[in-house]
């Protein structure tokens, strides 16, 4: 279980203080890291082992909009009820300000459309908080939570960013993950890890609000802000044991593969796909190389013109 200590920050929320490192450092795995390895081991190798210099991110605008939405909802949670009303009434101005902080000022192409998209997503999130979470005793904003597993053969640390935690009068706890991209299938791995780190820390975060000292139930919720659709999962302990066993096996395999950090080897085989051209490490990939625009099937230029 994580040794979590809570201190108030300037917004009156609870955050994690820095803590000294142990005598040895556990390798850390997040849902993003494990999903990246599952999708393409070589991309994982370049980013997290070899520290290859990435190419410029081609999805900066999407990242800026997503970060802006998360920042607005994080601010909203930290306000008192009166300030929340004022904040919700001035979302457009707040969105423009946050986008500028993300490197997208008013002079940027597509700025007005980006502001409108951020406002729509943030408004959906606020509506969710005002309805689905209206009965919560406490709302705690963004937290980085972890679970440390120090047993052989490969000790590790699981970590996840939880966008919102809530405790309800019945003693149940709910984690919430805001999604701003296109709605895809349920990310089981992320939900399992968020569930595990929430249980590892909930008793300490909400000690004053859990009469029995532990949550009566833990729900893991994902909200797609573009469509305001939500999925809720509850896992029983046999499910969690099975899922955690799978995670441990995957991490053991990755840690063993680190002994041979060679791009293109069997341990780090690339997984070519339609998104290779968008990968930040395509320039260093042992498989993928961008095709040249010159001389590619030049004989096609000699084909007779079509008469339409």
Residue pairs with C-beta under 8 A, 6 or more apart in sequence:
1 147
1 148
1 200
1 201
2 145
2 146
2 147
2 148
2 197
2 200
2 201
3 19
4 16
4 145
4 201
4 204
4 205
5 16
5 17
5 19
6 14
6 15
6 16
6 204
6 205
7 14
7 15
7 17
8 14
8 15
9 15
11 75
11 78
11 79
11 141
12 78
13 77
13 78
13 140
13 141
14 140
14 143
14 205
15 143
16 143
16 144
26 148
26 149
26 150
26 155
26 156
26 157
27 154
27 155
27 156
27 157
27 251
27 255
28 146
28 156
28 157
28 158
28 159
29 156
29 157
29 158
29 159
29 247
29 251
29 254
30 158
30 159
30 160
30 161
30 193
31 160
31 187
31 189
31 190
31 193
31 194
33 44
33 48
34 189
34 193
34 247
34 250
34 251
35 187
35 189
35 190
36 43
36 44
36 47
36 48
37 44
37 250
37 254
38 189
38 250
39 271
39 273
40 270
40 271
40 273
40 279
41 257
41 267
41 268
41 269
41 270
41 271
42 263
42 264
42 268
42 269
42 270
42 271
42 281
42 285
42 286
42 287
43 270
43 279
43 280
43 281
43 285
44 254
44 268
45 261
45 263
45 268
46 52
46 54
46 263
46 281
46 284
46 285
47 54
47 280
47 281
49 258
49 261
50 261
50 263
52 281
52 284
54 280
54 281
55 280
55 281
55 282
55 283
57 63
57 280
58 278
59 278
60 103
61 104
61 110
61 114
62 181
63 102
64 99
64 102
64 103
64 104
64 114
65 99
65 114
65 117
65 118
65 121
65 180
66 180
66 181
67 98
67 102
68 95
68 98
68 99
68 102
68 118
69 118
69 121
69 122
69 125
69 178
69 180
69 225
70 142
70 163
70 178
70 180
71 98
71 101
72 91
72 94
72 95
72 98
72 118
72 122
72 125
73 122
73 125
73 126
73 129
73 163
73 164
73 178
74 141
74 142
74 163
75 87
75 94
76 84
76 87
76 88
76 122
76 125
76 126
76 129
77 129
77 139
77 140
77 141
77 164
78 141
79 87
87 94
88 123
88 126
91 119
91 122
91 123
92 115
92 119
95 115
95 118
95 119
95 122
96 106
96 111
96 115
98 118
99 105
99 111
99 114
99 115
99 118
100 106
104 111
104 114
105 111
108 114
120 226
121 180
121 225
121 226
122 225
124 223
124 225
124 226
124 228
125 178
125 223
125 225
127 228
128 223
128 228
128 230
129 139
129 164
132 230
133 139
133 164
133 166
133 174
133 176
135 168
135 169
136 166
136 167
136 168
136 174
137 167
137 168
137 169
137 209
138 166
138 167
138 206
138 209
139 164
139 165
139 166
140 164
140 165
140 166
140 205
141 163
141 164
142 161
142 162
142 163
142 164
143 161
143 162
143 165
143 201
143 205
144 159
144 160
144 161
144 162
145 159
145 160
145 162
145 197
145 198
145 200
145 201
146 157
146 158
146 159
146 160
146 197
146 200
146 201
147 157
147 158
147 159
147 196
147 197
147 200
148 155
148 157
148 158
149 155
149 156
149 157
149 158
149 248
153 252
154 248
154 251
154 252
154 255
154 256
156 248
156 251
156 255
158 193
158 196
158 197
158 247
159 197
160 190
160 193
160 194
160 197
162 175
162 176
162 177
162 194
162 197
162 198
163 176
163 177
163 178
164 175
164 176
164 178
165 173
165 174
165 175
165 176
165 198
165 202
165 205
165 206
166 173
166 174
166 176
167 173
167 202
167 206
167 209
167 210
167 215
168 174
170 216
170 217
171 210
171 211
171 212
171 215
171 216
171 217
172 215
172 216
172 217
172 218
172 219
173 198
173 202
173 206
173 215
173 217
173 218
173 219
174 218
174 219
174 220
174 221
175 194
175 195
175 198
175 218
175 219
175 220
175 221
176 221
176 222
176 223
177 190
177 194
177 220
177 221
177 222
177 223
178 223
178 225
179 222
179 223
179 224
179 225
180 225
180 226
181 226
182 226
183 224
183 226
183 227
183 229
186 222
186 231
186 233
187 222
188 243
189 247
191 220
191 222
191 233
192 235
192 240
192 243
192 244
192 247
193 247
194 220
195 218
195 220
195 233
195 235
195 240
196 240
196 244
198 218
198 220
199 215
199 218
202 210
202 214
202 215
202 218
203 210
203 213
203 214
203 215
206 215
207 213
217 234
218 234
219 232
219 233
219 234
220 232
220 233
220 234
220 235
221 230
221 231
221 232
221 233
222 230
222 231
223 229
223 230
224 230
235 243
256 267
257 267
257 268
260 267
260 268
261 268
262 268
263 270
263 284
263 285
263 286
264 270
264 286
264 287
270 285
270 286
270 287
270 288
272 287
272 288
276 282
276 285
276 287
276 288
277 288
277 290
279 285
279 288
282 288
282 290
283 290
